[in-house]
Amino acid sequence: MQKPGIVVLSLLLAFNLQTARANESKSKGAELVDKGGCLHCHFIKGDGGLIGPPLDGIAKYRSESEIVATLTGTRAVPDDFPRGVLDPREFMKHMRLGKESAHEIAKYLLSLSPPEEQLTAKGHGAEHNEALPEGFKYEPRPGSPSSRKGLQLYKDSGCAACHSIEGTGGRIGPSLDGVGARRSRDYIESRISEGAIAIFNGREYKPTQYSMPPAELSQSEIKNIIDFLYTLPTKRKGK
């Protein structure tokens, strides 16, 4: 029979070995994130870009298998995902990693705790009427050439960095599911044309070595995006 001291020592050695392996994995994953230029689009620990959603605390939203599937380009589209709106496979088309590297990054990202200070968005410019007409009942509009162009502009302009549709996209701004049922067209137009600023730790966040150029859209392009937003149904129950 082993002595208690030997058992404790064995457990400590096993724990230290496991911790060392975890730290090694985390370090390798962090190195891959840095070398892969992930912070040009994503925000981690108070630094990075705002094209993609923040990655601090991502464990609340994504599992290791989902992250690996995204990084390797094998992420499946759920059966109930609205066709013609946003396909998760269209995000990060440039990223096609091998499974080993993808797992290393996933382990590192899942180790990131939620930040003490959250990124938030604040609109600027004049306030516009967001009230809907009395008796207004929202019905998603059918797709049109204008809304289909708006969908492409939505993707190309980086809107998904801050906003989500059916759970796909960023978390800084509000979800856009059924936004036409909550906001007037005038209000939506003003927010797109006047934009918003990101707030972190009580101050305006300005990326350092990582940046996202501001989107410059014409009035007709803004109309296209709004036409697209007005095709979005309200969020389904249970989602």
N, C-alpha and C positions, 0 to 999 in steps of 0.2 A: 504494500500500500504506500502510495506517495505521501510524503509529509506535506502538511498544510502550506508551509513556506514555499515548497517547490511548486505546488499547484498555483499559488498566487503569482509566483514568478513567471510561470508558463503563461498564465492569463495575461499578465502585463506585457510579456514579449509578443504575444499574439495580437494584443490591442495596438501596441506600438508599430508592429509590422503592417497591420491594416491601415492605421493612420498614415504611415509613411507612403503606402501605396496610394491612398486617397489623395494625399498632398501632391504626389508625383503626377497622378492623373490630372489633378486640378492645374498644376503648373504647365503640363503639356497642352491641356485644353486652352488655357489662357494664352499661351504662346501661339497656338494655331489661330485663335481669335484675333490676336494682334497682327500676325503676319498675313492673315487672310483679308485684312482691311475691313473687318466687320464693323468697326467703330466709325467708318465713313457714313454708315447708314443707321446704326443702332447706338443706343445710349446705355452706358454702364458706369456706375459709381461716379456720377457727376461729370462725365465727359463723353463725347461722341456726337454723332449726327442725329438728325430727327427725320430721316427719310423712312426708316423702319421703326417699329415699336420698341420701347425701352425693354431691356433684358433683365434688369434687376427684379428679383422675385418672380421670374417666369415659371417657377415650379407650380405656382398657383393656377396657371393657365395651360401648361403643356407638360406632357409626360416625356420621359426619355425617348420612348419609341416614336412619338410624334415629332420631336426635334430631329431625331436621326432621319426620319422619313422626309422631312422638309429639306435637310441638308444634302441628302443623297438623291433627291428628286423623285422619291417613290411615294410621296404623300397622296393617299387616296382621297377622292371626293366623296363625301357622304351621300347616300342615296337620296336624302331629302334636301340636298343643297340646291338652292334656286338656280336653275340653268339660265345662262345668259347674263348673270349678274357678276359674281366674282368667283373665279376658280382658284383655290389655294395653290394649285400647281403653277399658276402664272407668276406668283411672287418668287423673287430670287432666282430667276431663270439662269443667271450666271453661275449659281452655286451648285456644283455637282461633286461632292466629296465622296471618298471611299468610306466604307462603313467604319473602319477603325478610327479614322480621324473624326468622323461624325460623332461616334460614341464618346471620344475624348472631349470634344467641345460640349456635347450634351451634359456630361457629368460636371464639367466646370460651370456651365450656365445654371444647372440645377442647384449648385452650391451657393449661388448668389442670393443673399437675403434681400428682402424688400428694402428699399432705401428709406432712411428716416425722413427725408424730404421728398415729396412727390413732384414730378413735373406736372404742371397744369397749363392750360391755355387761356388766354384772356384776349377778348376781342378789342379792337381799338377803332377809332373813328366815331361818327355820330350814331346815336341809338336810333333804331328803326322800329316801326310798328311790327310786332310779332303776332298781333291778334288775328285770329281767323274770322271770316264773316259769320254773322249769326246764322245758325242752322246749317253750317258747313258740315258735310259728311265726306270723309276722305275715302276715295276709291283709287287704288293704284292704276295708273294709266298704262295702256298697252305700249309695247315698244314701237319706236319710230326711227327713221334715219337720224333725227336730231338726238334722241336719247342714246342711240347706239354710238354716235360720235361722242356724246357726253361720257359714256362709260369708258371709252378709250382715254379721254382727257382726264378723267378721274384717276385712272391708273398712272398715266404718264406724268401727272402733276404732283404725285406723291401724297394725295389726299388720304390714302390708307395708312400713312404714317401715324396720323392722329385719330382717325375715325375708323369704325368697324361696321361691317355689314354681315349679318348672320354669324357674328363671332370672329370674322376674319378681318384683321387690321389692327390699328393702334388703340391705345387706351387713354390718351391724353384728352381728346375731345369726345363729345357724346356719340353714341351709336346713331347711325343714320337710318336704321330700319324704320320705315314709316314716317320719316321726318316731315313729309308733306301734311301729316295729320296733326303736327305740333307747331309748325312754324309757317308763317306767311311767305309767299314767294319774294316779296320785297325784303323781308328779313334775311332769307337765305342768300339772296343776291348781294346784300350789303356785306354779309360775312365773308363771302367768297371774294368780292372785289376789294374789301378793305383788309382782309386777312386777320391774323391774330399773332400774338407774341407768346412765346413759351416762358413760363415762370418757374424758376428753380431756386429753392432756398430763399424765397422772398424777393428775388431780383430777376430781371430779364435775363434769360439764358442765351448767351451768344457762343456758339461752338468755337473752339480754339483752332486746332489744326484740322479739324473735321468740319465740314460745312455743307449746307444745302442751299443752293441759290433760290431766291424767291421766285414763285411761279408768276409769270406775267401773262394774263389771259385777256382776250378781247371780250367785248360785250356779247358777241355772238357765241363765243366759246363758253362763257359763263351761262348763257341761256341753254346751251347744249347740256352742261352738267346738271343744271336744275331740272331739265326735262328728264334726264336719267334718274335723278333722285325721286322724282314724282312717279316713277314706275315701281318703287320699292314698297313692298307690303309691310305692315306693322309686324313687329317681332311675334312669332308664334308662341303660344302658351307652352310652358315646359322647356323653353329654350333659354 
